[in-house]
Amino acid sequence: MRTTLTLDPDVAQLLAKEAARRGVTFKQVVNDAIRRGLSPRASTRAAPRYRVRPHKTALRPGIDAAAGFNRLADELEDDAVITKVGAAAR
């Protein structure tokens, strides 16, 4: 089947590079990409799960976690207010 397809320049460039890399025609690369994109398993395939591996940790002696984290939160809030006020003054 013959049809006209308008591609964005970046997509056309990617397809042309892939065709050159594989040594096949532009048409073949387009057909393969569309087949892969429209195949039923492509839409149901889930991304691999990311697994977090926790490790035991502790704060150094003399560090007050609550005070340190609260101070950090206060500083971040202050920065946000300063940025907002500065933007409003312009």
For each residue, the residues with C-beta under 8 A, 3 or more apart:
1:
2:
3:
4:
5: 30
6:
7: 11 12 15
8: 11 12
9: 12 13
10: 13 14
11: 7 8 14 15
12: 7 8 9 15 16
13: 9 10 16 17
14: 10 11 17 18
15: 7 11 12 18 19 26 29 30 33
16: 12 13 19 20 26
17: 13 14 20 21
18: 14 15 21 22 29 33
19: 15 16 22 23 24 25 26 28 29
20: 16 17 23
21: 17 18
22: 18 19 29
23: 19 20
24: 19 28 29
25: 19 28 29
26: 15 16 19 29 30
27: 30 31
28: 19 24 25 31 32
29: 15 18 19 22 24 25 26 32 33
30: 5 15 26 27 33 34
31: 27 28 34 35
32: 28 29 35 36
33: 15 18 29 30 36 37
34: 30 31 37 38
35: 31 32 38 39
36: 32 33 39 42
37: 33 34 42
38: 34 35 42
39: 35 36 42 43
40: 43 44
41: 44 45
42: 36 37 38 39 45
43: 39 40
44: 40 41
45: 41 42
46: 49
47:
48:
49: 46
50:
51:
52:
53:
54:
55:
56:
57:
58:
59: 63 65
60: 63
61:
62:
63: 59 60 68
64: 67 68
65: 59 68 69
66: 69 70
67: 64 70 71
68: 63 64 65 71 72
69: 65 66 72 73
70: 66 67 73 74
71: 67 68 74 75
72: 68 69 75 76
73: 69 70 76 77
74: 70 71 77 78
75: 71 72 78 79
76: 72 73 79 80
77: 73 74 80 81
78: 74 75 81 82
79: 75 76 82 83
80: 76 77 83 84
81: 77 78 84 85
82: 78 79 85 86
83: 79 80 86 87
84: 80 81 87 88
85: 81 82 88 89
86: 82 83 89 90
87: 83 84 90
88: 84 85
89: 85 86
90: 86 87
